[in-house]
């Protein structure tokens, strides 16, 4: 395909609020080896790793990514569940990197398998890694995840720090009042000493089976106050479609981001669309509705039908679940999936 024809086909479609489709989040599995209480309801956490029998094959994911590319997507993030649980992720990354017009392929992981798989991911061409980590304290880490493997995760992070090919690193930290809010400065210290980025995420409710209390929500403004006790925060220019408000730590290469889904929704600039592991498309993380693509994938792959299904889902998406959260009008009972099902 020539550069001119690719440019023509990849012109981004917009939704009814003139927001473009640029970024695709692909959940390659809903299975996870962690049981974080803000991600899985108690019933699923107790069951441990839970999988779906009808997850998309890697070949189907690559074909669908080409369709998303034709509709304007130019970057892909692989999520889960925990994506590194699924075998041969490096082979999928290599295939996605070979799609003309896909500028960046990144991955979000809990870090458990990072130490053993990192070199394969780098060799496959992975551009960046985001790592979810909510505590540096072993006992607290165990209470959150159900795993006593913090040292293994930290070894993976250390190895990641020594691999500039996949920098900059972003650590995603969900802050919960009364649980890990006393570690905010510890994470800021890590950003300052490593020269990398920590992004603090406001605690979000996503599904009726989860326990969420507003009293456990620590606002980004409060987290900023804690950090400002030790560090000066210098505002950085933000890309229009960034989810995080970014700051430089003065006299340091480290950066801090704030993802303020509750207090300051960024829905008006959202350019993301999500593909679940079982082949459903969601144009908003909080959307009650999703479109099942599998009848147009199996037994026969139907590109034009898939393109129309994706376009319709995206072009009719609502103003945004984050805005509804802020307004207090989000209906938790209507959400059918947890974060582990949707993909982070």
Number of C-alpha atoms within 10 A of each C-alpha: 7 8 9 8 9 14 15 12 14 20 16 20 18 18 20 13 13 12 21 23 25 23 22 23 24 25 29 28 27 26 22 23 18 20 23 20 17 23 26 25 20 16 10 16 19 11 9 16 14 15 14 12 7 10 18 22 14 17 11 15 21 19 17 21 22 20 19 26 26 20 22 24 26 23 21 26 22 25 27 28 31 26 23 28 18 14 9 13 18 20 16 20 26 17 15 25 21 13 15 15 19 20 14 16 20 19 22 25 23 24 25 24 16 24 17 11 16 21 15 16 24 18 13 18 21 22 19 20 24 23 22 18 20 26 23 15 12 14 13 16 19 17 14 18 19 18 16 14 13 21 13 15 19 17 15 21 20 14 15 22 17 10 14 11 14 19 15 16 21 20 25 22 22 22 25 21 17 11 14 18 19 14 15 19 17 14 23 24 18 15 24 22 12 16 18 20 26 28 25 26 23 23 23 21 22 27 22 16 20 17 14 16 12 10 9 16 19 21 22 22 12 11 18 18 11 16 19 13 9 12 19 14 17 13 14 13 8 12 11 11 17 13 20 18 20 22 20 21 24 13 11 14 14 20 24 27 23 23 24 22 22 24 18 16 19 21 20 15 16 21 24 22 23 25 28 24 27 21 25 17 23 24 28 24 20 25 19 17 16 16 16 18 21 19 13 16 18 10 8 9 16 14 15 10 14 20 17 12 16 22 18 13 19 26 18 13 17 16 16 19 23 24 19 17 20 14 11 10 10 20 15 16 11 14 17 16 20 24 19 25 23 27 27 21
